[in-house]
């Protein structure tokens, strides 16, 4: 499995400030924008692209768009319908539900700290928040718009949006502006001031004894940090990789799907089209983006901060609770021929599993802990 070198380089600065997360008790100014609580301004601003600088007005426009159901074809679904603030900007469903009750094939990832990811979606097909934002608008199972022009025409007919786009971008409503505004708002969705951070900063009382035992298990016997890296390069509990942990084998016809894929010559345009039409193709994960056989059945390793809030888990939502996730990894995942070689069964007692859960709960940021 290949490492995301780009992510490693980007997160070096963030790693240096890990303990500062807990110490930063109030937001500081960045132009006319306040940085999120718990992260130094210079680190946060490093991840803001030069072609989409943040302003308070742009963030507010993006916030309005994020919560506006008029972005969907039938006026029933907003971005917030699947990324609910009270659910850690996930939705609590096994897989996402779009217009007309259409159910998508994958679980909704959280948007918290998404600005620090070098790729978005479970398969990494978007490389920026700006690139991610239009996809749900045009997905028939999500917001159901037939084209970006339909979205633009609908918003341009609203005087308030016409005025705001002129004010923020000095341009009429267009898809580029919609994407930039939503991405700007999403860059304020940072949550990094958790009890765990306070513990690292020296407050031993911030973690219960059970959570501290869980922290030790996470790094040692539990082998969680093999994928959810916990070192100076990865303070967000992800290695930035794509891993086959066997979850895709939940798909009833998975073995048959793999046999059919193995027969295709993906250099052929006809075979490539055949693959795109294959039932169950999304269970091939990252492979559908790269067409690299090493990526068959692999999915992005998610960050673990605020993971307590974002059940159910895995790309297919098949684990209802954190306890289910841990039991899945205790057994070593689902057996399949191309499962990640680093995934091994681990012998954890029931008490040890509960301690691990207590540690994972300590990654919930303070502003969400108070709302539980």
C-alpha positions as CSV (number, residue, x, y, z in Angstrom):
1,X,0.0,0.0,0.0
2,X,1.5,3.3,-1.0
3,X,1.8,6.3,1.4
4,X,0.4,9.7,0.7
5,X,3.7,11.6,0.6
6,X,1.9,14.8,-0.1
7,X,-0.1,14.4,3.1
8,X,3.0,13.7,5.1
9,X,4.6,16.9,3.9
10,X,1.5,19.0,4.6
11,X,1.0,17.7,8.1
12,X,4.5,18.4,9.4
13,X,3.6,21.9,10.4
14,X,0.4,20.7,12.0
15,X,2.2,18.1,13.9
16,X,4.6,20.6,15.4
17,X,1.6,22.4,16.9
18,X,-0.3,19.4,18.3
19,X,0.1,20.3,21.9
20,X,-0.8,23.9,21.1
21,X,-4.3,22.6,20.2
22,X,-5.1,22.3,23.8
23,X,-3.4,25.5,24.9
24,X,-5.2,27.7,22.3
25,X,-8.2,28.6,24.4
26,X,-9.6,31.4,22.3
27,X,-9.8,32.1,18.6
28,X,-7.3,34.6,17.1
29,X,-7.8,36.9,14.1
30,X,-6.8,36.1,10.6
31,X,-7.7,39.1,8.5
32,X,-11.4,39.6,9.0
33,X,-11.8,35.9,9.9
34,X,-11.4,34.3,13.3
35,X,-9.5,31.0,13.3
36,X,-11.2,28.0,14.9
37,X,-10.6,27.5,18.6
38,X,-7.8,25.0,19.3
39,X,-5.4,25.5,16.4
40,X,-2.8,28.2,15.8
41,X,-3.6,30.7,13.1
42,X,-0.4,30.0,11.1
43,X,-1.1,26.3,10.9
44,X,-4.7,26.7,9.8
45,X,-3.9,29.3,7.2
46,X,-1.2,27.0,5.7
47,X,-4.0,24.9,4.4
48,X,-6.0,27.7,2.8
49,X,-5.4,27.8,-1.0
50,X,-4.1,31.0,-2.5
51,X,-6.8,31.0,-5.2
52,X,-9.5,30.9,-2.6
53,X,-8.6,33.3,0.3
54,X,-11.0,33.5,3.2
55,X,-13.1,36.4,4.1
56,X,-15.9,36.6,6.6
57,X,-18.3,37.5,3.8
58,X,-17.3,34.4,1.7
59,X,-17.6,32.1,4.7
60,X,-21.1,33.5,5.4
61,X,-22.1,33.0,1.8
62,X,-20.8,29.4,2.0
63,X,-22.7,28.8,5.2
64,X,-25.9,30.0,3.6
65,X,-25.4,27.7,0.6
66,X,-24.5,24.8,2.9
67,X,-27.8,24.9,4.7
68,X,-30.0,25.9,1.7
69,X,-32.2,23.1,0.3
70,X,-32.7,25.1,-2.9
71,X,-29.4,23.7,-4.1
72,X,-31.1,20.3,-4.7
73,X,-33.3,19.6,-7.7
74,X,-36.5,19.3,-5.7
75,X,-35.7,21.7,-2.9
76,X,-35.6,19.0,-0.2
77,X,-31.9,18.4,0.4
78,X,-29.1,20.7,1.5
79,X,-25.4,19.8,2.3
80,X,-26.4,19.9,6.0
81,X,-29.0,17.1,5.4
82,X,-26.1,14.7,5.2
83,X,-23.6,16.7,7.2
84,X,-25.5,17.6,10.4
85,X,-23.7,19.8,12.9
86,X,-25.2,18.0,15.8
87,X,-23.9,14.7,14.5
88,X,-20.3,15.8,14.0
89,X,-21.2,16.9,10.4
90,X,-22.1,13.3,9.4
91,X,-25.7,12.0,9.3
92,X,-26.1,9.0,11.6
93,X,-27.4,6.8,8.7
94,X,-25.8,3.6,7.4
95,X,-25.5,5.2,4.0
96,X,-26.5,8.6,2.7
97,X,-30.1,9.5,1.7
98,X,-30.8,12.0,-1.0
99,X,-33.7,13.4,-2.9
100,X,-36.8,11.2,-3.1
101,X,-35.4,9.0,-0.4
102,X,-32.8,7.6,-2.7
103,X,-30.2,5.8,-0.8
104,X,-26.5,6.1,-1.8
105,X,-24.0,3.3,-1.6
106,X,-21.7,4.8,1.0
107,X,-21.6,6.2,4.5
108,X,-21.4,9.9,4.9
109,X,-17.9,11.0,6.1
110,X,-17.6,13.8,8.6
111,X,-16.5,17.2,7.4
112,X,-14.8,18.1,10.6
113,X,-11.1,18.7,9.9
114,X,-11.6,17.7,6.2
115,X,-9.6,20.7,5.2
116,X,-6.5,18.8,6.4
117,X,-7.1,15.9,4.0
118,X,-5.2,15.7,0.7
119,X,-8.1,13.7,-0.8
120,X,-11.8,13.6,-0.2
121,X,-14.5,10.9,-0.4
122,X,-13.9,7.3,0.6
123,X,-12.1,6.7,-2.7
124,X,-10.1,10.0,-2.8
125,X,-11.5,11.1,-6.1
126,X,-11.5,14.8,-5.1
127,X,-8.2,16.5,-4.2
128,X,-9.7,19.6,-2.7
129,X,-12.8,20.9,-0.9
130,X,-13.4,23.0,-4.0
131,X,-13.3,19.8,-6.1
132,X,-15.5,18.0,-3.7
133,X,-18.3,20.5,-3.3
134,X,-20.0,20.2,-6.8
135,X,-20.2,16.4,-6.7
136,X,-23.2,16.0,-4.4
137,X,-25.0,18.7,-6.4
138,X,-24.8,16.6,-9.6
139,X,-25.1,13.1,-8.1
140,X,-28.6,11.6,-9.0
141,X,-28.8,9.9,-5.6
142,X,-27.9,13.0,-3.6
143,X,-29.1,16.4,-4.8
144,X,-30.2,15.2,-8.2
145,X,-29.3,18.2,-10.4
146,X,-28.9,17.4,-14.1
147,X,-26.2,20.0,-14.6
148,X,-24.3,22.8,-12.9
149,X,-26.2,25.2,-15.1
150,X,-29.4,24.1,-13.4
151,X,-28.0,25.0,-10.0
152,X,-26.6,28.3,-11.2
153,X,-29.9,29.3,-12.9
154,X,-31.9,28.5,-9.7
155,X,-29.6,30.5,-7.4
156,X,-29.2,33.4,-9.9
157,X,-33.0,33.9,-9.8
158,X,-32.7,34.8,-6.1
159,X,-31.8,38.5,-5.7
160,X,-30.0,38.0,-2.4
161,X,-27.6,35.5,-3.9
162,X,-27.0,37.6,-7.0
163,X,-26.0,40.5,-4.7
164,X,-23.8,38.4,-2.5
165,X,-21.9,36.8,-5.3
166,X,-21.2,40.2,-6.8
167,X,-20.1,41.4,-3.4
168,X,-17.9,38.4,-2.6
169,X,-16.5,37.5,-6.1
170,X,-17.3,40.6,-8.1
171,X,-19.0,38.1,-10.5
172,X,-22.4,36.6,-11.2
173,X,-23.4,33.3,-9.7
174,X,-21.4,30.4,-11.2
175,X,-20.3,26.9,-10.1
176,X,-16.8,28.0,-9.4
177,X,-18.1,30.6,-6.9
178,X,-20.5,28.2,-5.4
179,X,-17.7,25.6,-4.8
180,X,-15.3,28.2,-3.4
181,X,-17.9,29.6,-1.0
182,X,-18.9,26.2,0.3
183,X,-15.3,25.2,0.7
184,X,-14.5,28.4,2.6
185,X,-17.2,27.6,5.1
186,X,-16.0,24.0,5.4
187,X,-12.6,25.3,6.3
188,X,-14.1,26.7,9.5
189,X,-15.2,23.2,10.5
190,X,-12.1,22.4,12.6
191,X,-12.4,20.6,15.9
192,X,-9.1,19.8,17.6
193,X,-9.4,20.8,21.2
194,X,-10.2,17.5,22.9
195,X,-9.5,16.0,26.4
196,X,-6.7,14.0,24.7
197,X,-5.0,17.2,23.6
198,X,-5.3,18.6,27.1
199,X,-3.7,15.4,28.4
200,X,-0.8,15.7,25.9
201,X,-0.3,19.3,27.1
202,X,0.2,18.1,30.7
203,X,-3.2,17.8,32.2
204,X,-3.1,14.3,33.5
205,X,-6.7,14.6,34.9
206,X,-8.0,15.2,31.4
207,X,-8.2,11.4,30.7
208,X,-9.7,8.8,32.9
209,X,-7.7,5.8,33.9
210,X,-9.7,3.7,31.5
211,X,-8.9,6.2,28.6
212,X,-5.2,6.2,29.5
213,X,-5.2,2.4,29.4
214,X,-7.0,2.6,26.1
215,X,-4.4,5.0,24.8
216,X,-1.6,2.5,25.6
217,X,-3.5,-0.3,23.9
218,X,-4.1,1.9,20.9
219,X,-0.4,2.3,20.4
220,X,0.7,-1.2,21.4
221,X,-1.3,-4.4,21.6
222,X,-4.3,-3.1,19.8
223,X,-2.2,-2.1,16.7
224,X,-4.7,0.7,15.9
225,X,-1.9,3.1,15.2
226,X,-0.6,1.0,12.3
227,X,-3.3,2.7,10.2
228,X,-4.4,5.5,12.5
229,X,-1.0,7.0,12.9
230,X,-0.1,8.6,16.1
231,X,3.2,10.3,15.8
232,X,4.7,13.7,15.0
233,X,3.7,13.4,11.4
234,X,0.1,12.4,11.9
235,X,-1.8,14.2,14.7
236,X,-5.1,13.5,13.1
237,X,-5.0,9.8,13.5
238,X,-4.8,8.7,9.9
239,X,-1.9,7.5,7.7
240,X,-3.4,9.1,4.6
241,X,-3.4,5.7,2.9
242,X,-6.0,3.5,1.3
243,X,-6.4,0.2,2.9
244,X,-8.3,-3.0,2.2
245,X,-9.5,-4.2,5.6
246,X,-12.0,-6.6,4.2
247,X,-15.1,-4.4,4.7
248,X,-15.9,-4.5,0.9
249,X,-16.3,-8.3,1.3
250,X,-19.6,-7.5,3.0
251,X,-20.9,-7.1,-0.6
252,X,-22.7,-10.4,-1.3
253,X,-21.2,-10.9,-4.8
254,X,-17.8,-9.6,-4.0
255,X,-15.8,-12.7,-5.0
256,X,-17.6,-12.8,-8.3
257,X,-17.0,-9.1,-8.8
258,X,-13.3,-9.6,-8.3
259,X,-13.3,-12.4,-10.9
260,X,-15.0,-10.3,-13.4
261,X,-12.6,-7.4,-12.9
262,X,-9.6,-9.7,-13.2
263,X,-10.8,-10.7,-16.7
264,X,-10.9,-7.1,-17.9
265,X,-8.1,-5.4,-19.9
266,X,-8.4,-2.0,-18.4
267,X,-6.4,-0.5,-21.2
268,X,-9.3,-1.2,-23.5
269,X,-11.9,1.6,-23.8
270,X,-14.7,-1.0,-24.1
271,X,-13.5,-2.9,-21.0
272,X,-13.2,0.4,-19.1
273,X,-16.8,1.3,-20.0
274,X,-17.8,-2.2,-18.9
275,X,-16.2,-1.7,-15.6
276,X,-18.0,1.6,-15.1
277,X,-21.3,-0.1,-15.6
278,X,-20.4,-3.1,-13.3
279,X,-22.9,-3.7,-10.5
280,X,-21.2,-3.3,-7.2
281,X,-18.3,-1.4,-8.8
282,X,-18.1,1.1,-5.8
283,X,-17.0,-1.8,-3.6
284,X,-13.8,-1.7,-5.6
285,X,-12.9,1.5,-3.7
286,X,-9.9,3.4,-4.8
287,X,-9.4,1.2,-7.8
288,X,-12.3,2.9,-9.6
289,X,-10.2,6.1,-9.4
290,X,-6.7,4.8,-10.2
291,X,-7.5,1.5,-12.1
292,X,-4.4,0.2,-10.2
293,X,-5.0,-3.4,-9.1
294,X,-3.2,-2.7,-5.8
295,X,-6.1,-0.4,-5.0
296,X,-8.9,-3.0,-5.4
297,X,-11.1,-2.9,-2.3
298,X,-9.2,-0.1,-0.6
299,X,-10.7,2.9,1.1
300,X,-9.3,6.0,2.7
301,X,-8.2,5.6,6.4
302,X,-10.5,8.1,8.2
303,X,-9.4,10.5,10.8
304,X,-10.4,9.5,14.3
305,X,-11.0,12.9,16.0
306,X,-14.6,13.2,17.0
307,X,-15.2,9.6,15.9
308,X,-17.6,9.1,18.8
309,X,-20.1,11.4,17.0
310,X,-20.1,9.9,13.6
311,X,-21.6,6.4,13.9
312,X,-22.2,4.2,12.0
313,X,-18.8,3.4,10.7
314,X,-16.9,2.0,7.7
315,X,-17.6,3.0,4.1
316,X,-20.7,0.9,4.0
317,X,-22.0,1.9,7.5
318,X,-21.9,-1.8,8.5
319,X,-20.5,-1.1,12.1
320,X,-23.2,0.5,14.2
321,X,-21.1,1.4,17.2
322,X,-17.4,1.8,18.2
323,X,-17.8,-1.5,20.0
324,X,-18.7,-3.1,16.6
325,X,-15.6,-1.6,15.0
326,X,-13.3,-2.9,17.6
327,X,-14.8,-6.4,17.5
328,X,-14.4,-6.3,13.7
329,X,-10.7,-5.6,14.0
330,X,-10.2,-8.0,17.0
331,X,-11.2,-10.8,14.6
332,X,-8.9,-9.4,11.9
333,X,-11.6,-8.2,9.5
334,X,-13.3,-10.1,6.8
335,X,-11.2,-12.8,5.1
336,X,-10.4,-12.1,1.4
337,X,-7.4,-12.8,-0.8
338,X,-6.4,-9.1,-1.2
339,X,-6.9,-7.9,2.4
340,X,-4.2,-5.6,3.7
341,X,-1.2,-7.7,4.9
342,X,-0.8,-5.5,8.0
343,X,-4.3,-6.3,9.3
344,X,-4.0,-9.1,11.9
345,X,-6.4,-10.4,14.5
346,X,-5.6,-9.1,18.0
347,X,-6.4,-10.7,21.3
348,X,-8.2,-8.1,23.4
349,X,-10.4,-8.9,26.4
350,X,-13.8,-7.3,26.8
351,X,-12.3,-4.9,29.4
352,X,-9.5,-3.9,27.0
353,X,-12.0,-3.2,24.3
354,X,-14.0,-1.0,26.6
355,X,-10.8,0.9,27.5
356,X,-10.1,1.5,23.8
357,X,-13.6,3.0,23.4
358,X,-13.0,5.3,26.3
359,X,-9.8,6.5,24.6
360,X,-11.6,7.1,21.4
361,X,-14.2,9.1,23.2
362,X,-11.4,11.3,24.6
363,X,-10.9,12.5,21.0
364,X,-14.2,14.3,21.0
365,X,-13.6,18.1,21.0
366,X,-14.9,20.1,23.9
367,X,-17.5,22.1,22.0
368,X,-19.2,18.8,21.0
369,X,-18.7,17.1,24.4
370,X,-20.9,19.7,26.0
371,X,-23.7,18.9,23.5
372,X,-23.7,15.1,24.0
